Amino acid sequence: MDTAPTGVIVVGADGSDLSFAALEWAITEGRRRGCRVLAVTVRPRGAAAAGAIAAEVTAAAARHPDVPVEHRVLTGTIGDALLAAADGAAMLVLGSHGANAVLSALLGSVAAYCVRHARVPVVLIPDALAPAPTTAEATALTPGPLF
């Protein structure tokens, strides 16, 4: 029996905890469907390299050696680049919001854009699947009372 992947699942990887939850979900789904996983990082022209994201993708791939995982860094408009990478894929997997929620609110949601324009199924991973912050992170990110 041929166990080679029969397709690809594309997942957006922007460095947020939610995108890494999406990557884990995509790998699990890839195993179930016999698909390879392509993690795509899109950086605007002139943006810094995506080395930290590549390290996280490599770590996720090492945890799941039975699923082929590849990481690709593209340059351009995030929504359009993700859709181009997902063209012909089994599905596109995204966190429900990205690493920069303020910028996303100002420019429009990448996830919403992809849902509206994708020619493949889009799976949105909700915040509830992202890892909970550690106590120190929660303390640093939780605002105190306002007087």
LINZIZI-V542909 format. One record per run of one state. SS is the DSSP state (@ for helix, = for strand, . for the rest). FROM is the first residue (numbers start at 1). LEN is the number of residues. If there is no record, write none. Layout:
ss->SS from->FROM len->LEN
ss->SS from->FROM len->LEN
//
This chain:
ss->. from->1 len->7
ss->= from->8 len->5
ss->. from->13 len->4
ss->@ from->17 len->17
ss->. from->34 len->2
ss->= from->36 len->8
ss->. from->44 len->7
ss->@ from->51 len->13
ss->. from->64 len->5
ss->= from->69 len->7
ss->. from->76 len->2
ss->@ from->78 len->9
ss->. from->87 len->4
ss->= from->91 len->5
ss->. from->96 len->5
ss->@ from->101 len->7
ss->. from->108 len->2
ss->@ from->110 len->8
ss->. from->118 len->3
ss->= from->121 len->5
ss->. from->126 len->1
ss->@ from->127 len->3
ss->. from->130 len->5
ss->@ from->135 len->7
ss->. from->142 len->6
//
